[in-house]
Amino acid sequence: MTRVKLKDFAPIILVMLLLFVSIACANMLIPSYSAVKEEFDVPESLLAVPDAFFVLISAFFSLLWGYYTDRIDRTKVIMAGAFSWTFGMLLTAFSFNYLMLINSRMLSGAGLGCVLPVGYSIISDAIPPDERSGWFGTLAILSSISNGIGQALSSFIGPILGWRFPFLLLSGISIFIVFLLFFIKIPQRGASEDELMDLAQMNLEYSYKIAKKDLSKIVKKKTNKYLIAQNFFSIIPGTIIIYFLTSMLNLHYLYEIPSAIRLQTATILAGILGIGYIVGNLTLSKLGDVLFRKNKKNRTRLATICLILSVPFFIITLLMIKPVEVSILEITYPDPIQTTEITTYMVATLVEIFSKYPNYIFYFIFGLLGTILSAGPVANRNAVMIDINLPEHRGTSVSFLNLSEQVGKGLTLLISYFLISLFGGIYNMMFVSAAFWIPAIILWLFANRTVGKDLITKSMILSERKQVGLIDYIFELEIQMDRGIQKIQDSKYYLYSDPAKFDKLLGEAIKIFNRIERAGESRSITNIIIKAKELNV
């Protein structure tokens, strides 16, 4: 049963809304490449440039947002980021040339960079350590769904209302979220840490913030290095699949299907693999929490095993893709297909494909198993990053993780058409991309060897800081007590000579004692003393 406090659900829901809109915005232009090409007369080799800059700018600003997330009020950071991507989406919707489209996507990317570091920092402070994989798995599911909805808006509504309309719709939702930010209270840093639970219960603040010198400590931490590096390699094949599977099916395997339903059919064939990703995040993230309670290194072990097993399933899935011939499908398509008949013919086409081409059944089965396993590293890697880093380092460490992922994704998109030419097609490029999982697996194996030490180090630091927090609080009360006593001592000299000053000093002393009494009651000073004795302070 979850131990997340009721008051913490509001910021969690807010983070989910932010992720939903930002991920949908990130991938929404992909299905509209053909419309953008036609409207702006752009060569096919340059179609991915706006998204490439979107990703790279997002990666750079993620590091900047992450650092200030760990230094200042997180609400201000997230509001600034939300405003940036909302304005960027509005500009995208009103772009009148290709250059403006690129600039608007860059502005959206700058704002989007704040979501992961701020969101994960908030989530880590609202959720207990042994439930983090499950919640991060839920966020990954939400990201997958929002990615699908973003592409669906572009694929299904875009051809009817124009490719700009989905951006207008999401910008309106973003404005609503920005409004909600004014009413949401963000949890304190470190509030969910077991080592700091006593401070949180006594309403004592964890006041540590990141400094510039801490950046090198974050990067030099071995498990951080391994996870950041593996993220770069593992995102390359994932990016190629997400960005090019739909286009590959549309252009090279479903080209005989009428254009009115071809893109929608390709989108569904590619999107059904996302079911496995959702199932995997739902199950393997929960499994990560269960295993974590037995051994804190088990999240890393589970992620490694899942990544190793997912590679052969991915290769088999690619082998099952074959061109579809309309002559084999028992469907007579009208020319043109009316808008009201698009859904009917699209469903009929999918049924016929699975009926006449059994290899697509295996495509679905092996793809489903592969995507289930691929979800294992995703939810658990974020939980591991949170587990091994101090509360004031989490926004920055997540931004480093996001930086490596976005740089890998952005570079892949920038050179994608060169790779297609080099390997002779999208299909061959996908096959070769699987090789990048090999260094990712090796780095996960290294992380298995270092995560235990990093967990112990973090726990020791937080325990020491808890002791310091208790000592400082007791000293603070003692100092205030001494001030009150001193005022009483001073007041006796004015008992006969200046009764008004005597009353004033005595009144001030009483106010000090009342404040001490209220603080002792609200923060349970008795429990603080007990804890201090247990810690020999």
KOLTIRO-429845 format. One record per residue (C-alpha): x, y, z; residue in one letter. Coordinates in pm, whole numbers, plus 50000, padded with zeros to 5 digits. Example, Ala and Ser with C-alpha at 12.3 -4.5 7.8 and 13.67 -1.06 7.14 Angstrom:
% KOLTIRO-429845
512304955050780A 513674989450714S 
This chain:
% KOLTIRO-429845
500005000050000M 501375034149903T 502835056450173R 502655088049966V 501015115550172K 497715129550049L 499105165150038K 501865153549802D 499485140849534F 498885176249402A 502525182249295P 502735146549160I 499655152248942I 501105185548830L 504345168548723V 502325142848531M 500425170248349L 503665187948265L 505215156048129L 502085148147931F 502065181547749V 505835183847702S 506295148947556I 503305153447327A 504815186247209C 508235170047159A 507085144246904N 504035160346749M 505755173946440L 506985139746320I 503835127846137P 503485162245977S 506855161345800Y 505165156045463S 502835185945520A 505765207845630V 507745196745324K 504905206345092E 504065239745258E 507605252945301F 509155234845002D 511845218845221V 514155190945096P 513495157245260E 517025156945402S 516235187845616L 512855177345755L 514255164846087A 516325196546151V 513655214846362P 513255184446586D 517025179646604A 517495215346728F 514505210946960F 516205181047121V 519695196547144L 518455229647288I 516305210147534S 519395190647642A 521485221847700F 518775240347891F 518005209148092S 521425212548255L 520845249448326L 517325243648462W 518565214048667G 521255234548842Y 518835262348940Y 516265236349044T 518725226149316D 519485262249415R 516285282849410I 512515279249444D 511485251149211R 508085267049146T 509755297148982K 511905274648764V 509015253648641I 506865284448571M 509625299948360A 510045267748164G 506305263248112A 505965298747979F 508855292847737S 507475261247578W 503915275347568T 505105306047378F 507215283447155G 504215261847064M 502175292646977L 504965304546748L 505115269946590T 501415271846513A 501865305746345F 505155298746164S 505105314645819F 508425300145696N 510835271745770Y 513315293545961L 510585305446198M 509555269246250L 513115260446353I 513315290146593N 509945282546749S 510925246346807R 514165257946968M 512195280447206L 509875251547291S 512915229647355G 514405255447591A 511265254347803G 510885216747782L 514355212447932G 513005221948276C 510385194448299V 512545164048374L 514985179048629P 512295198748814V 509675171548783G 511925143348899Y 513285164649183S 509735170849306I 508715134549261I 511745122049454S 510795144049751D 507155132849747A 507675095149706I 509365070649948P 512565054049817P 511055019049796D 508225031249569E 510225052349325R 510535026949044S 506775022049041G 506065059149019W 508785065248761F 507305036348566G 503945054148581T 505605085748449L 507185065648167A 503755051448079I 502325086448078L 505185097647854S 504495069047614S 500765076747607I 501375114047558S 503835106147279N 501155085047114G 498505111747165I 500815138547029G 501515118546715Q 497845108346689A 496755144846702L 499175151946420S 498325120346220S 494535120446252F 493505156446322I 496355173146134G 495245161245787P 491705174145859I 492265207046049L 495855213945944G 499205204846101W 499195237146307R 496005229746502F 497505203946747P 500105229746856F 497365255146924L 495465229247127L 498455219947345L 499435256247398S 495955262147543G 496405232647781I 499835246347881S 498325280047971I 495895261948204F 498805243348370I 500735275848422V 497645289448599F 497585258948831L 501215264648931L 500165294349145F 498155271549376F 500455241249416I 502725236949720K 505975218749641I 507365194249904P 510595202450088Q 513875188449961R 514735154750110G 511285150950267A 510955114150168S 514455102450265E 514525076650544D 517605093050696E 515855126950709L 512405114850810M 512895126851169D 513645162151049L 510555162450827A 508295149651105Q 509565177051337M 509165203451065N 512905209951054L 514085221650714E 516785204650505Y 518595236350399S 521455223150185Y 521695236549828K 523945228349537I 527155248049476A 529225250449158K 531925228249306K 529315200649345D 529005197048966L 532335178848946S 531315156249236K 528135146349052I 529975138348729V 532815119948906K 530485096949100K 531045063448929K 527465051248906T 526415085348771N 529125083248503K 528065048548393Y 524345056448379L 524865089548198I 527125073047939A 524855043047884Q 521925066547831N 523715081547531F 524225047747366F 520875031947450S 518835061347318I 520265058546964I 518355027246854P 515295039047048G 515335072446865T 515595055746525I 512655032946605I 510425060846738I 511195085946465Y 511495063346162F 509435031546212L 506205048946109T 507875065445809S 509555032945705M 506265013645712L 504485042145536N 507025046945256L 508475012245197H 506094985345325Y 502554999545294L 503125020544981Y 500365002444784E 497705011545041I 495675042944949P 497275075045076S 494085085045264A 494665057145520I 498325047845468R 499835070645734L 497155061545989Q 497695024245925T 501475027745957A 501065047946278T 498915020746434I 501274992546328L 504175011246484A 502155022746784G 500914988346890I 504454980447002L 503965007647261G 501534984447441I 504504963547551G 506324994347674Y 503325003547888I 502974968148025V 506714966648092G 506784999148285N 503744988448484L 505174954648585T 508974958048584L 508904990948774S 506844974849050K 509184944949043L 512094969149084G 510514982549405D 509904947549541V 513494937149470L 514814970149612F 513264962149949R 515304929949955K 518554944949828N 519114981249729K 521334970549437K 518564950049273N 517174978449062R 520474980248876T 520574942448833R 517014941248698L 517694969248447A 520804951448319T 519064917948269I 516104934048091C 518344953147849L 520334921847761I 517174901647689L 515464929147485S 518064930247204V 517314896647035P 513564903647046F 514174936746867F 516134919646589I 513484892746539I 510784919546524T 512584937046237L 512914904146049L 509124900046055M 508434932145860I 507504925145495K 505944946545216P 502134945245196V 500544940544852E 497014953744804V 496274925944554S 496564900344834I 494274919845065L 490604912144998E 489574948644999I 488314970844718T 489215006844793Y 487125035544649P 488995064244490D 488995086944676P 488175073445023I 485665096745188Q 486535112045525T 483625093745692T 484955060245562E 488585064145668I 488175045646000T 486235016845839T 488825010345568Y 491725015245807M 490404988546048V 489604965045758A 493134969445623T 494724961145958L 492564929845994V 493544918345644E 497244924745705I 497274902546015F 495134876745833S 497074874645505K 500524881445649Y 501074859145958P 504584873245993N 502944905046129Y 501454884346411I 505014874546508F 506034910846455Y 503474920046720F 504394891746962I 508174896146954F 507854933846941G 505584932547245L 508064911247441L 510964933147334G 509284965447438T 508194950147770I 511834942047849L 513084975547718S 510964992947982A 513004976948262G 516025000148235P 513875031448186V 511925032448513A 514705017448723N 517525039448592R 515735070948710N 515085055449050A 518775045549077V 519875081048991M 517615094849263I 518725068049512D 522455075449486I 522365113649474N 521815138649755L 518495157749757P 520185190149648E 521925172249358H 518935154349206R 517715180648963G 521245184748827T 522035147548812S 518775140648627V 519605169148388S 522995153048314F 521145120548243L 518705139148022N 521575157847854L 523265125647743S 519935111947620E 518985143147428Q 522455147547277V 522355111447158G 518865116847021K 519705150346860G 522905138046694L 521055107446565T 518415129546406L 520985153446260L 522915125946082I 519935102946025S 519675109045652Y 523415104545613F 523075071245795L 520155061345572I 522305068045265S 525325050945420L 523485018945509F 521165018745208G 517835025045379G 515965029545707I 515614991945760Y 519384985945748N 520005016145969M 517685001146233M 519574968346224F 522944985146268V 521615007246549S 521114976446768A 524914975046806A 524775005947029F 523064985247298W 526314965747348I 528274994347516P 525095003247708A 524954967947850I 528644969347946I 528135002348129L 525134987948318W 527374959148428L 529904984448560F 527115002948744A 526214970448920N 529674970549077R 529595006549207T 525985013649305V 526284997349649G 529165019749758K 527435051149629D 524245042449819L 526175037850145I 528065070750097T 524855090350042K 523185074450345S 526155083250570M 526155119650456I 522405123550519L 522705107250863S 525465131650958E 523385160850834R 520435148851042K 522615149951352Q 523785184951266V 520175195851210G 519115183351551L 522115199151723I 521545232551551D 517895232751653Y 518645224952018I 521335252152022F 518885276551864E 516375270352144L 519105273552407E 520245306852264I 516675319952269Q 516275307152625M 519445325952728D 518045357652568R 514875354452773G 516785348053095I 519065377753027Q 516065400752984K 514695389053320I 518095395353480Q 518225430153327D 514665438553431S 515385436053805K 517555467253785Y 514525487453676Y 511985473453922L 511895505854128Y 513715531253913S 511835525953583D 508715503753619P 507765509053252A 511095495253129K 510835467153381F 507435457453238D 508775460052881K 511775437152945L 509645412353135L 507065412352854G 509775405952593E 511105377152801A 507625361952828I 507185364652448K 510485346552393I 509495318752634F 506095315752464N 507785311952124R 510095285452265I 507115267252417E 505165268052089R 508185256151894A 508725228152142G 505115216952112E 504805219851733S 508175203951666R 507995178751950S 511065189652147I 510765158852367T 511245136552065N 514135158151948I 515915153552281I 515315115952266I 516695114451911K 519685135452012A 520485111952301K 520205081952068E 522735098651838L 524995107552134N 524715144652068V 
